[in-house]
Amino acid sequence: MAEKKRLRQIARPFVVDGPTGVSLRDRLKGLTVEDEEVLRAVGAHMGRLASWDLTRRVRDGLEHSTDTWAARKRELTALSSSRWAGSVTSNTHDQWGLSRRTQHARLRSLDAGIGMLRHRLSLPVGQKGSRGKPGGYRSKHEWFHKSRRLAILEDRYKQVRAERETGRVSVVRGGRRLFHQRHHLAAADRTVDQWWAEWEASRWFLTADGESGKRCGNETIRVTPDGEIGIKLPAPLGALANAPHGRYVLAAKVSFPHRGEEWRDRVTGNRAVAYRIHLDVVRGRWYLDASWTRKDLPVVPLEALRAGGAVGVDMNADHLVAWRLDAHGNPVGEPRRFDYDLTGSAGHRDAQLRHALTRLLRWAKVTGAQAVAIEDLDFTDSTTREKHGRRKRFRRLVSGIPTGKLRARLVSMCAEAGTGVIAVDPAYTSMWGAEHWQKPLTSKNRKTGRHAAAAVAIGRRALGHRIRRRTAPPHDDQSDRRGHRTAQARPGTRGSEETRPRVPGPRTRSVPPDAERTRGTSASKTVRDAPVDQAWVQDPLLLTV
């Protein structure tokens, strides 16, 4: 008899924390030629200082300390200002930290690939996989090439690990994608001049951190409540000032149509607001980004979110499927599907996600649900070519699901809509949903798909209910008859395969209200077999139930 496969441990659902920051964007309209020249000069000057500071930080490696940070800031202050120097060094530190985290993720990916290759190479050629693990390679030719790839990955792993132990990281100011595009201009449909203009603009530095208590929340790039923009010029560019105290005021103004009142309240209260000015070379437009952190966000308890039901959402590569569930875990109404197209540019993909999530949240608001339930997905171990080498279509499908972007966008949009987000363990949701919910929810007028059934499973797990339904009722020839196991089990109910708990009260007219359940071999307690001195009177209230 084959050994029964053990189920993996299911993690508990949890409420996803809301966004920690806000970012707004507005276009700088009405800039004069002189304004653009000043912005280009300041951006190029501060960009050179940022590149120099990043080089110093990478060279320090693990020997970095507060003293070396202070020394770099003092040198930058003489060439700009103390606030510009603080923004540059802070941005450099964030870049170095991000590169370290990316380096760690790279090591984990290489380690997973090496482990998978070693496992498959250790199996005989042609052996099939079992229990979710791939088998051996199909031919000796494939086995030979995979052994070569194992040697390559092991060499890369040693190299990356040596770099991490010494604190060496690789950072490209301007972006690695644009850097490699220089050698493939024909494929990118770019000329040398177009690429060079975009490369220079991406390496400019026009970012200023906010300061609480200062005028309008920022002394370097100051934006007044009426939208006037003033920039504190670096010391070498002080001759370009058109306002007192070495400042330059732009002719363009901003208003931030989206959430402008919230930004205006922060600026009026002199609370910290960070700004970034950048140029879109392709469109020839200048933009201003405003951002700030959010603290003391209200946290709604999980039980409070469950009280109003939830909307279970199943994420797929090209659509979302949602189904409304009440507080008892019962599907209500009809499932809804929200399609999106993730082909094309990054802006188009982001717009498609925002449009689909907007429709989802509007529908959830109409149904009265207080929470949206999603899976806590992580496909880092399912997209490797070592595990699914020949299944390229499956790898593209899994890689195409925008788990990170969709979750981040959903959390931020739900925070503004006042809707909670509950993340659940994705284990067995699709399998159990199709097994226990697809057929019962299918009728003559509605054909339930496997994704809709998975949405029900996700919603039930978020609400604290069991996904699996109770078994079919026993046959008529058994003592308890039909009808009790088709009902849904409550969260506190024992296992779905156990016996039904006794319900107090009469089950027939011939059984007293407080009679205990007895075996078939015990003495009969019917009126016919009762002693002569026993008087039994039927309670009239029980007949009215």
C-alpha positions as CSV (number, residue, x, y, z in Angstrom):
1,M,0.0,0.0,0.0
2,A,1.4,3.4,-1.0
3,E,2.3,5.8,1.7
4,K,-0.2,8.6,2.0
5,K,1.3,12.0,1.2
6,R,1.4,14.4,4.2
7,L,-0.1,17.8,3.7
8,R,2.1,20.8,4.3
9,Q,1.4,23.0,7.2
10,I,-1.0,25.9,6.5
11,A,0.0,29.3,7.7
12,R,-2.6,31.5,9.4
13,P,-4.2,34.4,7.6
14,F,-3.1,37.8,8.5
15,V,-4.0,41.4,7.8
16,V,-1.6,43.1,5.3
17,D,-0.1,46.3,6.6
18,G,-1.1,49.4,4.7
19,P,1.3,51.6,2.6
20,T,3.9,53.5,4.5
21,G,4.2,56.4,2.1
22,V,2.4,58.5,-0.4
23,S,3.7,59.7,-3.8
24,L,2.1,62.3,-6.1
25,R,3.2,63.6,-9.5
26,D,2.4,66.7,-11.5
27,R,3.7,68.1,-14.7
28,L,5.8,71.3,-14.8
29,K,4.0,73.3,-17.5
30,G,5.1,76.7,-18.7
31,L,8.8,76.4,-18.1
32,T,10.9,78.9,-19.9
33,V,14.1,78.2,-21.7
34,E,16.1,79.7,-18.9
35,D,14.3,77.5,-16.4
36,E,15.2,74.4,-18.3
37,E,18.9,75.5,-18.6
38,V,19.0,76.0,-14.8
39,L,17.4,72.6,-14.1
40,R,19.8,70.9,-16.5
41,A,22.8,72.6,-14.9
42,V,21.8,71.8,-11.3
43,G,20.9,68.2,-12.2
44,A,24.2,67.6,-14.0
45,H,26.3,69.2,-11.2
46,M,24.6,67.2,-8.5
47,G,24.6,64.0,-10.6
48,R,28.4,64.2,-10.8
49,L,28.6,64.6,-7.0
50,A,26.2,61.7,-6.5
51,S,28.4,59.5,-8.8
52,W,31.5,60.5,-6.9
53,D,29.9,59.8,-3.6
54,L,28.6,56.4,-4.7
55,T,32.1,55.4,-5.9
56,R,33.4,56.3,-2.4
57,R,30.7,54.3,-0.7
58,V,31.3,51.2,-2.8
59,R,35.0,51.5,-2.2
60,D,34.5,51.6,1.6
61,G,32.4,48.4,1.5
62,L,32.0,46.8,4.9
63,E,34.4,49.3,6.5
64,H,31.8,52.0,6.2
65,S,31.1,53.9,9.5
66,T,29.5,57.1,10.7
67,D,32.9,58.8,10.5
68,T,33.4,58.0,6.8
69,W,29.8,59.1,6.2
70,A,30.4,62.4,7.9
71,A,33.7,62.9,6.0
72,R,31.9,62.4,2.6
73,K,29.2,64.7,3.6
74,R,31.6,67.5,4.6
75,E,33.4,67.2,1.2
76,L,30.0,67.4,-0.6
77,T,28.9,70.4,1.4
78,A,31.7,72.5,0.1
79,L,30.6,71.8,-3.5
80,S,26.8,72.2,-2.9
81,S,25.2,72.8,0.5
82,S,24.6,70.9,3.7
83,R,21.1,69.9,2.7
84,W,22.0,68.8,-0.8
85,A,24.9,66.8,0.7
86,G,22.6,65.1,3.1
87,S,20.2,64.1,0.3
88,V,23.1,62.7,-1.8
89,T,24.6,60.7,1.0
90,S,21.2,59.3,2.1
91,N,20.4,58.3,-1.5
92,T,23.8,56.7,-1.9
93,H,23.3,54.6,1.3
94,D,19.9,53.4,0.0
95,Q,21.4,52.4,-3.3
96,W,24.1,50.4,-1.6
97,G,21.7,48.7,0.7
98,L,19.4,47.8,-2.2
99,S,22.3,46.3,-4.1
100,R,23.2,44.2,-1.0
101,R,19.7,42.8,-0.8
102,T,19.7,42.0,-4.5
103,Q,23.0,40.3,-4.0
104,H,21.5,38.1,-1.3
105,A,18.5,37.2,-3.5
106,R,21.0,36.3,-6.3
107,L,22.8,33.9,-3.9
108,R,19.5,32.3,-2.9
109,S,18.5,31.8,-6.6
110,L,21.9,30.3,-7.5
111,D,21.7,28.0,-4.5
112,A,18.3,26.7,-5.4
113,G,19.4,26.1,-9.0
114,I,22.5,24.2,-7.9
115,G,20.4,22.1,-5.5
116,M,17.9,21.2,-8.2
117,L,20.6,20.4,-10.8
118,R,22.4,18.1,-8.3
119,H,19.2,16.3,-7.5
120,R,18.2,15.6,-11.1
121,L,21.8,14.7,-12.1
122,S,21.8,12.1,-9.3
123,L,18.8,10.2,-10.7
124,P,19.0,7.7,-13.5
125,V,18.4,9.0,-17.0
126,G,14.7,8.8,-17.9
127,Q,13.4,8.3,-14.4
128,K,10.1,10.0,-13.7
129,G,9.5,12.4,-10.9
130,S,7.4,11.9,-7.8
131,R,5.7,13.9,-5.0
132,G,6.2,17.2,-6.8
133,K,9.9,16.7,-7.5
134,P,11.2,16.4,-11.1
135,G,12.8,13.2,-12.2
136,G,16.0,12.6,-14.1
137,Y,16.9,14.0,-17.5
138,R,15.5,12.5,-20.6
139,S,18.7,11.7,-22.4
140,K,22.4,11.4,-21.9
141,H,22.9,14.5,-24.1
142,E,20.7,16.6,-21.8
143,W,22.4,15.1,-18.8
144,F,25.8,16.2,-20.2
145,H,24.8,19.8,-20.9
146,K,23.1,20.1,-17.4
147,S,26.3,18.9,-15.8
148,R,28.2,21.7,-17.6
149,R,25.6,24.2,-16.4
150,L,26.0,23.0,-12.9
151,A,29.7,23.8,-13.1
152,I,28.9,27.3,-14.4
153,L,26.4,28.0,-11.6
154,E,28.8,26.8,-9.0
155,D,31.5,29.2,-10.3
156,R,29.0,32.1,-10.3
157,Y,27.9,31.2,-6.8
158,K,31.5,31.3,-5.5
159,Q,32.1,34.7,-7.3
160,V,29.0,36.3,-5.9
161,R,29.6,34.9,-2.4
162,A,33.2,36.3,-2.4
163,E,31.9,39.7,-3.4
164,R,29.3,39.7,-0.7
165,E,31.8,38.6,2.0
166,T,34.1,41.5,1.0
167,G,31.2,44.0,0.8
168,R,31.6,44.7,-3.0
169,V,28.4,45.5,-4.9
170,S,27.6,46.5,-8.5
171,V,25.6,49.6,-9.0
172,V,24.8,51.5,-12.2
173,R,23.6,55.0,-11.9
174,G,21.0,55.5,-14.6
175,G,19.9,51.9,-14.7
176,R,21.3,48.7,-15.9
177,R,18.7,48.3,-18.6
178,L,19.6,51.6,-20.2
179,F,23.3,50.8,-19.8
180,H,23.0,47.6,-21.8
181,Q,20.8,49.2,-24.4
182,R,23.8,51.2,-25.7
183,H,25.0,48.0,-27.4
184,H,21.6,47.2,-28.9
185,L,20.4,50.5,-30.3
186,A,18.9,49.0,-33.4
187,A,16.7,46.6,-31.4
188,A,15.6,49.4,-29.1
189,D,14.9,51.7,-32.1
190,R,17.2,54.4,-30.7
191,T,19.9,56.6,-32.2
192,V,23.2,57.4,-30.4
193,D,22.0,61.0,-29.7
194,Q,18.7,59.8,-28.3
195,W,20.3,57.2,-26.1
196,W,22.9,59.7,-24.9
197,A,20.2,62.3,-24.0
198,E,18.2,59.7,-22.0
199,W,21.3,58.4,-20.3
200,E,22.4,61.9,-19.1
201,A,18.9,62.7,-17.9
202,S,18.7,59.4,-15.9
203,R,22.0,60.3,-14.1
204,W,20.9,63.8,-13.0
205,F,20.2,64.3,-9.3
206,L,17.4,66.6,-8.4
207,T,16.1,65.0,-5.2
208,A,15.7,66.8,-1.9
209,D,14.6,65.1,1.4
210,G,11.9,66.7,3.5
211,E,12.5,68.4,6.8
212,S,9.8,68.8,9.5
213,G,9.6,72.2,11.0
214,K,11.1,74.0,8.1
215,R,9.2,76.3,5.8
216,C,6.8,74.3,3.6
217,G,8.6,71.1,4.8
218,N,11.6,71.4,2.5
219,E,14.4,74.0,2.3
220,T,16.2,72.7,-0.8
221,I,13.2,72.3,-3.1
222,R,10.5,74.5,-1.6
223,V,6.9,74.3,-3.0
224,T,4.5,76.8,-1.5
225,P,0.8,76.0,-1.0
226,D,-0.1,78.0,-4.1
227,G,2.3,75.9,-6.2
228,E,5.4,78.1,-6.6
229,I,8.6,76.2,-6.9
230,G,11.9,77.5,-5.5
231,I,15.3,75.7,-5.7
232,K,18.3,76.3,-3.5
233,L,21.2,76.4,-5.9
234,P,24.5,74.7,-5.1
235,A,27.3,77.0,-4.2
236,P,29.2,76.9,-7.6
237,L,25.9,77.8,-9.4
238,G,24.9,80.7,-7.2
239,A,25.2,83.2,-10.1
240,L,22.1,81.7,-11.7
241,A,19.9,82.8,-8.8
242,N,16.9,85.0,-9.6
243,A,15.7,85.3,-5.9
244,P,17.3,86.2,-2.6
245,H,19.5,83.8,-0.6
246,G,20.8,82.0,-3.7
247,R,17.5,80.6,-4.8
248,Y,15.9,80.2,-8.2
249,V,12.1,80.3,-8.7
250,L,10.6,78.5,-11.6
251,A,8.0,80.1,-13.8
252,A,5.9,76.8,-13.7
253,K,3.5,76.0,-10.9
254,V,2.0,72.8,-9.6
255,S,-1.3,71.9,-8.1
256,F,-1.4,68.1,-7.7
257,P,-5.0,67.4,-8.8
258,H,-4.9,64.0,-7.1
259,R,-4.8,64.3,-3.3
260,G,-3.8,67.9,-3.6
261,E,-5.6,68.9,-0.4
262,E,-3.6,66.4,1.7
263,W,-0.4,67.7,0.2
264,R,-1.5,71.3,0.9
265,D,-2.3,70.5,4.5
266,R,1.2,69.1,5.0
267,V,2.9,72.0,3.4
268,T,0.9,74.5,5.4
269,G,1.8,72.7,8.6
270,N,5.5,72.7,7.7
271,R,5.6,68.9,7.7
272,A,8.3,67.0,5.8
273,V,7.7,66.5,2.1
274,A,10.4,65.1,-0.3
275,Y,10.5,66.3,-3.9
276,R,12.1,65.0,-7.1
277,I,12.3,66.8,-10.4
278,H,13.0,64.6,-13.5
279,L,12.8,64.9,-17.3
280,D,11.0,62.5,-19.7
281,V,13.3,62.7,-22.6
282,V,11.0,60.8,-25.0
283,R,8.1,63.1,-24.4
284,G,10.1,66.2,-23.6
285,R,8.2,66.9,-20.4
286,W,9.4,67.8,-16.9
287,Y,7.7,66.4,-13.8
288,L,7.7,67.0,-10.1
289,D,7.1,64.1,-7.6
290,A,6.1,64.8,-4.0
291,S,6.3,62.1,-1.4
292,W,6.0,61.7,2.4
293,T,5.7,58.9,4.9
294,R,2.6,57.9,6.7
295,K,2.7,57.0,10.4
296,D,0.1,55.8,13.0
297,L,-2.1,54.2,10.4
298,P,-5.2,52.6,11.9
299,V,-5.0,48.8,12.1
300,V,-8.3,46.9,11.9
301,P,-8.3,43.6,13.7
302,L,-8.8,40.4,11.7
303,E,-12.0,39.5,13.6
304,A,-13.5,42.9,12.8
305,L,-12.8,42.4,9.1
306,R,-14.3,38.9,9.1
307,A,-17.5,40.1,10.6
308,G,-18.6,41.7,7.4
309,G,-17.6,38.9,5.1
310,A,-14.9,39.1,2.4
311,V,-14.3,39.0,-1.3
312,G,-12.0,36.1,-2.3
313,V,-9.8,37.0,-5.2
314,D,-7.9,34.5,-7.4
315,M,-5.0,36.1,-9.3
316,N,-4.1,34.8,-12.7
317,A,-1.8,35.9,-15.6
318,D,-4.5,37.8,-17.5
319,H,-7.5,38.2,-15.2
320,L,-8.8,38.3,-11.6
321,V,-11.8,36.2,-10.4
322,A,-13.6,37.4,-7.3
323,W,-16.5,36.0,-5.3
324,R,-18.3,37.6,-2.4
325,L,-18.6,35.4,0.8
326,D,-20.7,36.2,3.9
327,A,-19.4,35.9,7.4
328,H,-20.3,32.2,7.5
329,G,-18.3,31.4,4.4
330,N,-21.2,30.9,2.0
331,P,-20.8,32.3,-1.6
332,V,-23.3,35.1,-2.3
333,G,-24.4,36.2,-5.7
334,E,-22.4,35.6,-8.8
335,P,-18.6,35.5,-9.4
336,R,-17.0,38.4,-11.2
337,R,-14.1,38.4,-13.6
338,F,-11.8,41.4,-14.2
339,D,-9.5,41.1,-17.2
340,Y,-6.2,42.9,-17.9
341,D,-3.6,42.8,-20.6
342,L,0.0,42.8,-19.5
343,T,1.6,43.2,-22.9
344,G,3.3,46.4,-24.1
345,S,5.1,49.1,-22.2
346,A,5.4,49.4,-18.4
347,G,3.0,52.3,-18.3
348,H,0.4,50.3,-20.2
349,R,0.8,47.3,-17.8
350,D,0.5,49.5,-14.8
351,A,-2.6,51.2,-16.2
352,Q,-4.2,47.8,-16.9
353,L,-3.6,46.7,-13.3
354,R,-5.0,49.9,-11.9
355,H,-8.1,49.7,-14.1
356,A,-8.8,46.1,-13.0
357,L,-8.3,46.8,-9.3
358,T,-10.5,49.9,-9.5
359,R,-13.4,47.9,-10.9
360,L,-12.8,45.2,-8.3
361,L,-12.8,47.6,-5.4
362,R,-15.9,49.4,-6.7
363,W,-17.8,46.1,-6.9
364,A,-16.5,45.0,-3.4
365,K,-17.8,48.3,-2.0
366,V,-21.2,47.7,-3.6
367,T,-21.5,44.2,-2.0
368,G,-20.7,45.6,1.4
369,A,-17.6,43.5,2.1
370,Q,-15.1,44.9,4.5
371,A,-12.0,43.0,3.3
372,V,-10.4,41.5,0.2
373,A,-8.7,38.1,0.5
374,I,-5.7,37.3,-1.6
375,E,-3.1,34.6,-1.7
376,D,0.4,35.3,-0.3
377,L,2.1,34.1,-3.4
378,D,5.9,33.8,-4.0
379,F,7.0,32.2,-7.2
380,T,10.7,32.6,-6.7
381,D,11.3,28.8,-6.6
382,S,8.8,27.9,-9.4
383,T,10.2,29.9,-12.3
384,T,13.7,28.4,-12.4
385,R,14.8,26.7,-15.6
386,E,16.5,24.0,-13.6
387,K,13.1,22.8,-12.2
388,H,10.9,23.3,-15.3
389,G,13.5,23.4,-18.1
390,R,11.4,22.1,-21.0
391,R,8.1,23.6,-19.7
392,K,8.8,27.0,-21.1
393,R,5.1,27.8,-21.5
394,F,4.5,27.1,-17.8
395,R,7.5,29.1,-16.8
396,R,6.2,32.1,-18.8
397,L,2.7,31.7,-17.3
398,V,4.0,31.7,-13.7
399,S,6.4,34.6,-14.4
400,G,3.6,36.6,-16.1
401,I,1.5,36.7,-12.9
402,P,2.2,40.1,-11.4
403,T,2.1,39.0,-7.8
404,G,4.4,41.7,-6.4
405,K,3.0,44.7,-8.4
406,L,-0.6,43.6,-8.0
407,R,-0.3,43.1,-4.3
408,A,1.4,46.5,-3.7
409,R,-1.1,48.3,-5.9
410,L,-4.0,46.5,-4.3
411,V,-2.8,47.4,-0.7
412,S,-2.4,51.1,-1.6
413,M,-5.7,51.3,-3.3
414,C,-7.5,49.4,-0.5
415,A,-6.0,51.8,2.1
416,E,-7.6,54.8,0.3
417,A,-10.9,53.0,-0.1
418,G,-11.1,51.9,3.5
419,T,-11.0,48.2,2.7
420,G,-8.8,45.7,4.5
421,V,-6.6,43.1,2.8
422,I,-6.3,39.6,4.2
423,A,-3.4,37.4,3.0
424,V,-3.8,33.6,3.2
425,D,-1.6,30.7,2.5
426,P,-1.9,29.6,-1.1
427,A,-1.5,25.9,-0.4
428,Y,-4.2,23.7,-2.0
429,T,-6.6,26.5,-2.7
430,S,-7.0,25.7,-6.4
431,M,-7.0,21.9,-5.8
432,W,-9.5,21.9,-2.9
433,G,-11.6,24.6,-4.5
434,A,-12.1,22.6,-7.7
435,E,-12.7,19.4,-5.6
436,H,-15.2,20.7,-3.1
437,W,-16.8,23.8,-4.6
438,Q,-16.8,23.7,-8.4
439,K,-19.5,21.0,-8.8
440,P,-21.8,22.2,-6.0
441,L,-21.8,25.7,-7.3
442,T,-22.5,24.7,-10.9
443,S,-26.1,24.7,-12.0
444,K,-28.1,24.8,-15.3
445,N,-27.8,28.5,-15.6
446,R,-24.2,28.9,-14.2
447,K,-21.1,27.1,-15.1
448,T,-18.5,27.6,-12.3
449,G,-14.9,27.5,-13.4
450,R,-11.9,26.3,-11.4
451,H,-10.7,29.9,-10.8
452,A,-14.1,30.9,-9.3
453,A,-14.0,27.8,-7.1
454,A,-10.4,28.8,-6.0
455,A,-11.7,32.3,-5.1
456,V,-14.3,30.7,-2.8
457,A,-11.5,28.6,-1.2
458,I,-9.4,31.7,-0.6
459,G,-12.3,33.6,0.9
460,R,-13.2,30.8,3.3
461,R,-9.6,30.4,4.5
462,A,-9.5,34.2,5.1
463,L,-12.7,34.0,7.1
464,G,-11.3,31.2,9.3
465,H,-13.5,28.4,7.8
466,R,-12.4,25.0,6.5
467,I,-12.1,24.9,2.7
468,R,-13.1,21.2,2.4
469,R,-16.8,20.4,2.5
470,R,-18.3,17.7,4.7
471,T,-18.6,14.2,3.2
472,A,-21.8,12.9,1.6
473,P,-24.5,11.7,4.0
474,P,-24.6,8.0,5.0
475,H,-27.0,5.5,3.4
476,D,-30.6,5.1,4.5
477,D,-29.9,1.8,6.2
478,Q,-27.7,3.5,8.8
479,S,-29.0,4.8,12.1
480,D,-28.5,8.5,11.7
481,R,-30.2,8.6,8.2
482,R,-29.5,11.2,5.6
483,G,-29.0,15.0,5.8
484,H,-26.5,16.1,8.4
485,R,-23.1,15.9,6.7
486,T,-24.0,18.2,3.8
487,A,-24.3,21.2,6.1
488,Q,-21.2,23.4,6.4
489,A,-19.0,23.0,9.5
490,R,-18.3,26.0,11.7
491,P,-14.8,27.1,12.5
492,G,-14.9,25.4,15.9
493,T,-16.3,22.2,14.7
494,R,-14.2,19.1,15.0
495,G,-12.9,17.3,11.9
496,S,-15.3,17.0,9.0
497,E,-15.0,13.2,9.1
498,E,-16.0,12.8,12.7
499,T,-19.4,12.0,14.1
500,R,-22.1,14.5,14.5
501,P,-22.2,16.1,18.0
502,R,-25.4,15.4,19.9
503,V,-28.0,18.2,19.7
504,P,-30.2,18.5,22.9
505,G,-33.9,18.1,22.5
506,P,-36.3,15.5,21.0
507,R,-35.7,14.1,17.6
508,T,-39.1,12.3,17.4
509,R,-42.3,12.5,19.3
510,S,-41.5,9.3,21.1
511,V,-38.2,10.5,22.7
512,P,-38.3,12.7,25.8
513,P,-36.7,16.1,25.5
514,D,-33.7,15.3,27.8
515,A,-33.2,11.7,26.7
516,E,-29.6,10.6,26.2
517,R,-28.4,8.8,23.1
518,T,-28.0,5.1,23.8
519,R,-26.9,2.0,21.9
520,G,-29.2,-0.3,20.1
521,T,-28.7,-3.0,22.8
522,S,-30.0,-0.8,25.7
523,A,-33.5,-1.1,27.0
524,S,-36.2,0.6,25.0
525,K,-37.6,3.9,26.3
526,T,-40.6,4.2,24.1
527,V,-44.1,4.6,25.6
528,R,-45.0,1.1,24.7
529,D,-42.3,-0.5,26.7
530,A,-42.3,2.0,29.6
531,P,-43.2,0.9,33.1
532,V,-46.8,1.2,34.3
533,D,-46.0,3.8,37.0
534,Q,-44.2,6.1,34.5
535,A,-46.4,8.9,33.3
536,W,-45.2,10.7,30.2
537,V,-46.7,14.0,29.1
538,Q,-45.8,15.7,25.8
539,D,-44.6,19.2,26.2
540,P,-46.9,21.4,24.1
541,L,-44.3,24.0,23.5
542,L,-42.1,21.5,21.7
543,L,-44.7,20.9,19.1
544,T,-44.7,24.5,18.1
545,V,-41.0,24.6,17.2
